[in-house]
Structures are given as C-alpha cells and as structure tokens.
Amino acid sequence: ATDDGWWRSAVIYQVYVRSFADGDGDGTGDLAGVRARLPYLAELGVDALWFTPWYRSPMKDGGYDVADYRAIDPAFGTLAEAEKLIAEARELGIRTIVDIVPNHVSDQHPWFRAALAGGPGRELFHFRPGRGEHGELPPNDWQSEFGGPAWTRLPDGDWYLHLFAPEQPDLNWAHPAVRQEHEDILRFWFERGVAGVRVDSAALLAKDPELPDVTEGRAPHPYVDRDELHDVYRAWRAVADEYGAVFVGEVWLPDTERFARYLRPDELHTAFNFSFLTCPWDADRLRTSIDDTLAEHAPVGAPATWVLCNHDVTRTVTRYGRADTGFDFATKAFGTPTDLALGTRRARAAALLSLALPGAVYVYQGEELGLPEADIPLDRIEDPMHARSGGTDPGRDGCRVPLPWAAGEPHAGFGGEPWLPQPDGWAAYATDRQAEDPGSMLSLYRAAIRLRPEFGDGPLTWLPAPDGVLAFTRADALCVVNLADTPVDLPAHTELLLHSGPLDTAGRLPGDTAVWLRA
Ligand code: TEU
C-alpha cells in the first residue's frame, strides 16, 4: 500500500483522551466523548488525530503504563468503539494516529507479572543483582526521568530497571520476543484502520547490555540514541509500508545530525521538533531554530514538524507570558509571574507562524482555545513526576485539565465532575462561547487552518526585515511576525488574509502580532 503523502503538510490534533470530553458522565474523558465531538474537529479542519495511549492501563503515568496494547481502557470504552471512532473520523476526512509505548510496559502487564512471579520471563526486562555488600545499592547510577534512581528492588533482592516510574519497567530490546511483539502490535492497529503511529520515547529503547554507569562517560551513551535502534525502526518501517501508514517519533535529541538519522527514508517518516517547542519568543532564536530544522530535514527528505505544546510541557500562553519564554523542565516552577494577555498575543502570533511554515503542524487539545496552564491543588496532582521529585516539581497536570465545551453547563460542559479540577474562569474559554466570537483563539485557528493552503507546499524564502521581525514567503502568500516592541510597516501586498491582532491606526504591524498577506 502507498499513501498520498498527506502527512507531509498535515495539521494533526493531539487528543489527551482522559481530558477531552466525557461521554458517560464519570468525570473521565472517553471515546464516546470524542465521537460526539468529531464535528467540532472536522470544523476546526484538522487532518488527523493523535490519541495519547488509550490502552488498558492502571494510569500511573496517564496511560503511558500499558497493561494491554490490544485493549482499550474500560474507562475510555471498548475496542469496538475505537474501531467505530476510527471509521467515523475517516468519513469526515480525519485520520487516526495511535501512540505506541515500546520502551516500557505497566507493572501490571502479563509479562512483568510473570517475571515477578519468579517464572521465566525476567530476560524480557532488565533484572540485575544490586551493588554493595548485600546488594543493597542499585546496579548502576542511572536516574529516572521522573527523579530518583532508575532501579527498584524486589523482595527477592533483585533490582529492575525503569527509566520512568517504578510502575513502568523497561523492556529488553535485545530480546527477539520484544521486537516480535511490537511488530504484531503495529499490525494489530494498522489492521483496524489506523493511519499512523507515534513512537513514545523513541531514542531510549536500546541499552548497553553491560549497563555501565552513565558517569563512566563511555561512548556511545548507555541508553540514549544507540545505533541498534535504527534496525528496529527499519523493521517497523517495512511493516508500516505494507499499510501505507506513517510514524512520528518522539525523539528528544539536541544533536541535529543524530536526530536526522531517525528520519532516513527507510526509518521513521517524521519526528517531533522540540527545538521549536523549547525556543524562546525571540526573532533571532526562532529564525535559527527554523533554519536549522529545515536544513537538518532536507538531506533525508523528511518534512519538518512544528510543535508549540504537548501534554508534557507548560501551556503556550502561560510560557509566552513569562520572562523566560522558552520551555525548560527545570524552570516550570509554580508562581512564576505570568502576563496572560501578553502570552495570549504571542501565542496567537506563534500559531500563524507555525501554520505558515513548510511541514506538519501539531496542535495539542486546548491550544486552539488559548487555555493557560492551571495551578493544580497539590493534593490533586496525579502526575508521578510530582511525587518522584519529592514535591518540588509541580509535574505536568497543569496542561492536562479537562476541556471546557459549554460555558453555561456544569463543569463547563466537559461531562461529570472532572478527574482534575478546572480552575475558576475556565468556562470563559468554552468552545461554544469562542465559536461565536470572531476575535477568539478558536476563530483564529479555524481561519488559519482553512487559509493555510495559500502557502502551498513549497519551501520558504526569507524576506528582508527589520530587527526583531520575521518575514517569509511561500507560493503567493507572505507571513510577517513582529517580535519587537515597535510597530513595523507591512511589505507590499494585494490582500490581508489574516491577522493575529489589530494593525495600528497607521496600518502598521504592532509587536507580538503576525499577519498573513497575499503578494
Ligand atoms: O515522554 C518522554 C520523555 O522523553 C520525557 O522527557 C518526558 O517528556 C518527561 O515529561 C520529562 O521528564 C513520553 C511521554 O510524552 C510522557 O508523557 C511519558 O510520561 C513518558 O514518555 C513515559 O512514557
């Protein structure tokens, strides 16, 4: 099977199922909720939906702890419903991307339960005796991404590896059964009409079999970006090609050349562009990020992706309203002063910037509503990152609050009492209210996605522009973003297609504002 390359310039909407829409009133988002809101997504104009893990899971990490990769979590619905959803979306022209979590499983997965029971199967994971006189020290110095050692000790004295929470034991990717199982899982979902797969923690799967200390400084790194991985993705690509399906890898790697290796023509089709997501609101930095991104993708022929936010990072309007506008896991502390009006102006301009660039664009649910990061009462935080940090890190729940759909309904129309509390004033962001307001973030996103084809599918050409201003053209359209404090004159044009905020009385573009023009 082949595909028509739809993914090269798609707008892909990320659905965090648990917080999208609650169809059965139990306070947890579900597939019924998504199905009921498909017309909303069609009207928004997106090409595909990426669902964060919807599989059976104890939800110790929002579903990234998978107990059964072939079953839908009962809180979300059933497999039959997922199949209906995939088909109904496709009828509306919307494709489905599922999230595969290959680095680890839930500690409730049958493989890990069997391994714990002492039977065979420990070789599917990384079990080791400890160090120290009585094996009381972890086997090496690896740290969990959520804080603390990446090892947990069992009553029988052995330790097992988990790069994330203890409830997420890492699989041993050197074992052929692990590889076989994942190829089967891919087929299982492709057979059900899924058009693509997001690969979670894609650069972390392979481990140095000797599990040396990180501080030993041995190259290559013992668990990041190891060469063995490319074999895995070549095998996956062969499976995807049978179905015309595509991959998007979550490949967090600062080294652009190493990153691009995952995008070679026989590996992953695309990967998230975290350089753009973490980039501060600064014209020079953004231009460098855009240029580097396009340059690193060109040799491998893969399209770039543009991501402003996801379920792991601070919401865009909050981030852009702070003094430090780039995203950094270390500085997302509670109470950082935020100018939401400023952040919102910038987020609107950033939306027009990213939707005008060549490549695919990811929109995380609620970004199209301009939702801010929420302060979650400490005793309601569920993200394991919070507890594992000893309470110093607020974790990622602030960007995962259930969506507001109807301003006049209880819980802003989400459904039942939401699993995470909605902050005061959440109803003001409701989709029904924004749909009626031509100046809303939702109206801007709808218009931008509708007008995006004006930019064609070719490369961009930068235009000369004053300091602090980004200006480029593609096809017959121009995008100008003013990140400076002072207004600037617009370049020559025949028509103003869209603007993120009003021009000044002299027809100039104010700071923190973007326009789309027809040449
Ligand atoms: O995130 C993987 C990841 O690389 C981490 O950096 C993650 O972003 C974390 O927030 C920072 O320490 C993916 C998922 O996106 C995340 O939600 C999961 O918790 C994680 O994998 C484990 O599956």
Boltz pocket constraint, residues with backbone or C-beta under 6 A from the ligand:
constraints:
  - pocket:
      binder: B
      contacts: [[A, 61], [A, 64], [A, 65], [A, 101], [A, 145], [A, 146], [A, 164], [A, 200], [A, 201], [A, 250], [A, 252], [A, 311], [A, 312], [A, 329], [A, 396]]
      max_distance: 6.0
